[in-house]
Amino acid sequence: MNMKLKKAFSDLLISPKRTLLVVFALVLGIWGVGTVYVSNFIMTNDLNANYQSTIPSQLILHSDRFEKLDLKQFNNLPEVETAELRDFTLQRVEIYPNVWIPLFLYGVDNFDDMKQARIFYETGKKIPDSGTILMERDCKGVTSIDTGDSPRVRIGSKITQVTVSGICFDPAQAPATQDAFVYAYTDKKSFSQITGLPSNRRMIIRLNNVYSSDDVKRVSYGLVKKLNAQGIVISSVEIPLFNEHPHQWQLNTLIFLIGTIGLLAFIMGAVLVSQLMRSIMASQVRQIGILKAIGGSQFQIFQIYIAMLLLMGFIAGIIAVPLSVISGSAFSQFVATKLNFNILTTTIPLSVYAILIAASLFLPVVLSLSILIKGTAISVKQALSDYGISQNANSRESKAFKKSHFSNTFRLAARNSMRNSGRLAVTILAMALGVAIFSTGFNVRQSLYNLLSDVKNEMRYDVQVVLSKQVSREEALLPFKSLENVKLVQMWNGGRGEIQSKLLSTNKGAGIVALPTNTDLLKMKMIQGSWLAMSSDNEIVMNQQAWDIYKQPALGSEVILTIENQNIKTRLVGISEQFEKAKVYMDIDKYDAVFNPNHLVNNILFVAKTNDYENVIAMKKNIEKAIVSTDFQVLYVMSQAERVKIIYDHLNIILMTIVFLSFLVLMVSAIGMASATGINIMERTREIGVMRAIGATPQKIYSLFVMEGMITSILSIGLGLILSVPLSKLAAIFFGNLMLGKEAVLQYAFSPLGFVITVVVTILFGWLASQIPAKSAILVPTHKALSYE
Amino acid sequence: MNQPILSLQGVSKEYQSKERTFAALKNVSLTVEKGEYLAITGKSGSGKSTLLNMITGIDHPTSGKVLVDGLTIGELSESKLAKWRGQHIGIVFQFFQLIPTLTISENLLLAMEFVDVIPAANRANRVTELLTRVGIAEQANKMPSTLSGGEQQRAAIARALANNPEIIVADEPTGNLDSKTADSINAIFSNLAQSGKTVIVVTHEKNTDLKYRRIVNLKDGEIEIPTT
């Protein structure tokens, strides 16, 4: 066997604990990065593959004149890949007694030959029997309805029962469990039969040679023009997100999150490995001198330590690579369940394994390269005159400290902590970073909770009834005359509208909400400008999503609002922060003056006298009961509690990931600290022997080292908490932008619970990190400690 | 007269600190012939170890030259110096300095592997031969920590001889051994000198007259009385 390799191998066995610690650090680092890499590989590929497998539509046109269309001829247009008339209506379904949620019902032309917006068979009937529906599989997370059940469905003012004949899978839809929707599919004939609505009012289209939303917009102009020329007036144009799943943002957030934290865990692992390699090199300085004295060149000695690292990397790789694949796959499966897509990756390609193994082998080498070069560059003379850690200027006590009332043990511990100031700085920085990330995890979580709380506070009503067909104020109030626990009822109006722009909108426009300017039921946080004022102008306020969609018009600028071909000149006075779809707010009187001369309403808002969760839910059920006997065409009835729950469900997966991963980072930091303490103790073995020889009890020595660890922990906590403030602010900006819109800022929040947990957990970790090596230090017999080199 | 294998020409070594400059060696000139058995003696702080470091290239003079077999070793790079040292000089330390994680034979093999002048096929035989020569052949496969001090020093001498260097340099080789063991180690050095190796020993011992062919006594960094 090559003697250099033999030495590398046998050196690893000198201190098995230290070797295990390095391997553990490498395993953690590689595992962290590996999990991110594997899950990123699976999720990015599979969510997109799931979505693309549906052959998503790129353009949706609405018209009540499609009977004039020669679909075959339209399909032959060079810009059209395929077009289909697929019906759609938004109605309501009763998922539990008196609990109704939105029903998205689609009328499919031919289940056997879906050329776009495809759905996939799961169980029951593949093609629904006449008059029945297929239900999307994720809906089973919000309802107990299953194949064979016949839930009540409210179509406009009519209630009917529709049987579910099968379960299908539609990976292009936003997960039903997060949005509390039911997606259902039936044939065109049954669509009209169930809904009583005319068929063929909506055309879904895939286009040739389009590569972006802008391409789709460009082509759609031409198509709309051609159709209009044929007398087919297009009432609205929808352009879905191009080639992007509706919940891609969640996946992006998660990937970014685990990527960042995985990287940080890796950096922590890297710091740990380099710390430990530094310690190995420090303990072998004299040996390096001897090796040079007997003829070893720097390169030859360097090879020994490289071999050592490669061996450790190999062992770490054997453990970490399968772990990464398992955890990466498990995390992907977890996300896939949450986002309702199938994991299609059955085998991880060899290239992924190869990259992970290469990372295991070479990353420790790269991370420790400078230490190895520096360590092996030492001259024979320096190496042979090295006697380990020494007293230095940093460890001298100040006069004030000397005069203080601290115990001798504490003063000695404080002084010892400063002996290797470089290592102390690295340890504190690494630990502080862990504390900062852990604390940031809680702070971001707090920011999100505050957001939910703001949602509750900004919408100060308890139940909202939204009608798809407007009614008079008197009609709106009539069914609820005998409703109990009602403190206040207010009625608003609104509809779907557009801000005029040169481009067609990229989605269905914005929801226009017309409400009394001085309403007490909506108090939103303003990002810019102010809320509507009593003025002669037609003022509007946009939430940030609407503001983003309409390319961020300047505050105070004039914008033209279009609702059902009627226009109104308005002035933008404010931009509000809201975790909601795009909405534009304006005064109801000014709205009515242009769009609603009969003062009809489509929003009924209830404020409960007693608004705890049970009473609000009871009120909502009573409202639903009252609605059953009316002719109302209800879009949805929603309580604030449910609204908050839906938002929470959207964010929960992110919150859980943040806290879990930041805990991992803190744990890796603590291991780093344990290793640094271990190194300090190991380097001072002879000193321990001297202390024991002059009468220090094992308990005294133990206390000394634990106290050193605690000093490091406390300094790390202090620095970490300071660092957590800018880090939390940055994280809040990032997550705010990702979830709320480009200009939205998730407000920085301090989490008192997070603070307490951070302090307690860090002190606990710090204590563990120092007491384990301290315990092993006092187990070394005095004579062995004294003869330690 | 044999040709000189080692020549120190006006070698001075100064160490500087903030407070003062300390001269460890002052204009030392010394010639050592091939096959000579030389002792460098002196009190603690007299400059013995510094002189040894100059000879082995472990340290470099502030002024003056060190020539080994005609080569000015101060002109070699660290790596070339390490290789040169392994090939031409065998060093024996007071505390043996064997690699604790390798067996005795592996310690010798590592030294040969570094320098690579002994063909790989001959190395195992050479290990046996050298360990037999220093009297510890049966300890070949043992770890250094299981050997006595004397045995460890014999192993260190065998390692110093591994690449068949012309010069053996020993720094207080018996300083850590009892007198009986010290005598046996001195006997090995004496035999090496008789076999043609140049042996330079730094020692504290007072009764050195009988053992060495020449004694150089250092005092305050200067050669005091060259005795033949």
Interface residues (C-beta under 8 A of the other chain):
Chain A: N2 M3 K4 K6 K7 S10 D11 L13 I14 R286 Q287 I290 L291 K292 A293 I294 G295 G296 S297 Q298 F299 Q300 A377 S379 V380 K381 L384
Chain B: N53 T56 I58 D59 E78 S79 A82 K83 R85 G86 Q87 I91 F93 Q97 I99 P100 T101 L102 E106 L109 L110 A111 E113 F114 V115 R159 A160 A162 N163
